[in-house]
Amino acid sequence: MSKTTDHLYKLGITTEEAHEYLHANLNRPSEIFKISEKYDVTTEMLAEIMGEEISLDEIEEYMSSNGYDTDVLDLSTEEYILKKGANVQEIHDEIISKLKSPVAIMAISKKYGLTMDMLDDILEEFDYDDISQYLAGNEMDDDFDDMYDTHDDDDDHSDDIEIVGTLTITTTTDVVQ
């Protein structure tokens, strides 16, 4: 069983089903990118799924020409951030210093090209759902969906925003809100 087949099996998907899905969505690169990122499918896996129809180079060119950074799919969060010239701790500390501002968190995420999964990796002290709900409550979650979608507007929702909820870090000595 190949790495790709094994990965898809763990997701409850056959290679044939994945191939049909990709083929049906070739005109929707944002959909392919979002699903690939969400389920940790690399460009190499996409090429294997597509077989001889589309090569790895063609997949990388297709994503790139549509405004998508394939490093998001192919590198770990730490590798991706290092390639951007930063490190995980720097970004973590920058986000923690801006916890009361979902707009600032979104701006930091856009600055480094972070996805929700990457944000979750960086902010280990928070649960993915807590981050997602906090950003959703402040109308920022759609920005993560649209970050790589070059066909949508770039509205950062910074005007007339109401802060809804807080993220709380609990340590053995204090609580920061």
TIKOL-327100 format. One record per residue: x negated, y, z of N, C-alpha, C in turn. Coordinates in steps of 0.2 Angstrom, whole numbers, plus 5000, padded with zeros to 4 digits. Atoms other than C-alpha are relative to their C-alpha. Example, Ala and Ser with C-alpha at 12.3 -4.5 7.8 and 13.67 -1.06 7.14 Angstrom:
% TIKOL-327100
499649945000493849785039499650065000;500449944999493249955036500450055003;
This chain:
% TIKOL-327100
499649945000500050005000499550065000;500449945000499350174995500150055006;499949944995499150325007500750034999;499449975002500550404997500649965002;499450054999501750254997500149995008;500050014993501350225016500450075003;499749944997501750415020500750014998;499349995002503350415010500449955004;499750064997503850245018500250035007;499949984994503650325035500650065000;499549955001504850465029500749974998;499450045002506150335023500150014993;499949995007505850375005499649964996;500450055004505250264991499650054995;500449975005503950324978500550024994;499549995005505350314965500550065001;499549954997506550424975499650075000;500449945000505150554977499950024993;500149995007504750544958500650034997;499449985002506550574954500150075002;499949934997506650724966499650054997;500549955003505050804959500250024993;499849995007505650774941500650055000;499449965000507350854945499950075002;500149934997506551004953499450034997;500649975003505151044941500150074998;499949935002505951214937500150045007;499949974993506051254956499349995004;500650014996504251264962500050025008;499949994993504751344978500349955004;499750064996505851194983499549955001;500550054999504451074979499550025005;500549984995503151174989500350005007;499750004993504351195004500149935003;499950074997504751015005499449965001;500750034999502950965002499750025007;500249984994502451075016500349975006;499750024994503751025028499949925001;500150074999503450835025499249984999;500850015001501450855024499949954994;500150035006501450795006499550054996;500649965003499750854998500150004993;500050005007499450894980499849934997;500250065002498550734978500649955000;499550045000500050644984500650014995;499649985005501150744972499849974993;500250035006500050684958500149934999;499950075000500150504963500749984999;499350015001502050514964500250014993;499849995007502150584947499649964995;500350055004500950454940499650044994;500449985005500250484923500350064996;499649945002501550624919499650065001;500349934998500650764928499449985004;500650014996498850764934499950055006;500149964994498150834950499950084998;500149935002497450984941500650044997;499449975003499051014932500550035006;499649984994499951014949499750065004;500349944996498751134957500150064996;499949945004498851254942500850025000;499349985000500751244942500250045006;499849964994500851294960499750075001;500349945000499551424959500350054995;499749955005500351504943500650025003;499349984997501951514953499950035007;500149964994501151604968499949965006;500150044994500851454980499349985001;500750014998499251424989500049925002;500050074999498951234988499649985006;500450014994497751245002500549995006;499550014995499351255013500249935001;499850075000499751075008499449965001;500650055000497951005007499550015006;500549994995497051075022500450005007;499750004993497351055041500150085002;499949934998497851215050499350045001;500649974998496151245057499550014994;500449995006495251215040500350064996;499749945004496551335031499850075003;500149934997496251475044499250014999;500749985001494351455043499850024993;500149985007494451465024500250074999;499849935000495351635027499550045004;500549964996493851695038500250015007;499849994993494651685055500049935003;500050064997494851555068500749995004;499350014997496351475077500050045007;499949964994495951555094500150074999;499949925001495851735087500750014998;499349995003497551715078500449985006;499650014994498251635094500050065005;500049944995497651775105500450064997;499749945004498251905092500849995001;499250015000500051825092500250005007;499850004993500051805111500150075002;499949934998499751985113500650044997;499449975003501252025102500649965001;499450044999502551905109500650045000;499449964999503752045112500350024993;499949975007503752085093500049954995;499950055005504451955081499750034993;500249975006504052085067499249995000;500750014999502252085073499749934999;500250075001502151895073500149984993;499950025007502851885056499550044996;500649975004501552015050499449975001;500650044999500151915058500049944995;499950065004500851755049499950024993;500149985007500951845032499350024999;500849985000499151915035499649944998;500450065001498451745036500449944996;499750055004499751655025500249945004;499850064995500351545040500749984998;499350035001501851425038500349995008;499750014993503051385053499649945003;500450064997502051215055499350035002;500649974998500451315056500050045006;499949964994501151435069500149955006;499950054994501751285079499349975002;500750024998499951215078499650055004;500449954996499151375084500350025007;499749994993500451405098500249945003;499950074997500251235106500450015006;499649994994501051305122500750014999;499349995002502751325113500249944996;499650055004503951205106500250034993;499849985007504251215087500750035000;499449985000506051235090500150075004;500049944996505751375103499850064995;500249955005504751475090500550014995;499549995006505951445076500750035002;499449974997507451495087499950075001;500249934998506551655093500050044993;500149965006506151705075500750004997;499350005003507951655069500450055003;499649954997508751755082499850074999;500249935002507751905076500050004992;500050005007508051865058499450004996;500750015003506251815054499949934997;500250075003506451635050500149994993;499950005008507051665032499350034997;500749975003505351765030499549944999;500450065001504451595033500249964994;499750035006505551515020499850034994;500149965006505251655008499350024999;500749985001503351685011499749994994;500350025006502851594996500450004994;499549995005504351624986499950064996;500249945004503751754973500650034997;499549975004505451774966500550035005;499549964995506351844982499650065002;500349944998506152014989499549995006;500550014994504852055002500250045006;499849964994505952135015499849975006;500250034993505152115032500550015005;499449994995506752165041499750045006;500349964995505752285051500450065002;499549944998507152425051500649975003;499450024996508552415063500049935003;500150074997507952255071500250005008;499950004993508652205088499649935002;500450064998507552085098500549965004;499550054997508551935103499549945003;500450064997507751815116499350025001;500850004999505951795122499749945000;500450065000504651675121499650005007;500350004994503951625138499549955001;500550054999502351545142499949995008;500150024993502251455159499449975001;500650044998500651415167500149995008;499950024993500251355185500050065004;500149944995499951535191500550064998;499649945002501051655181500549984994;499550005006502451685168499950064997;500149945004502151805154500650004995;499449995004503751875145499950064995;
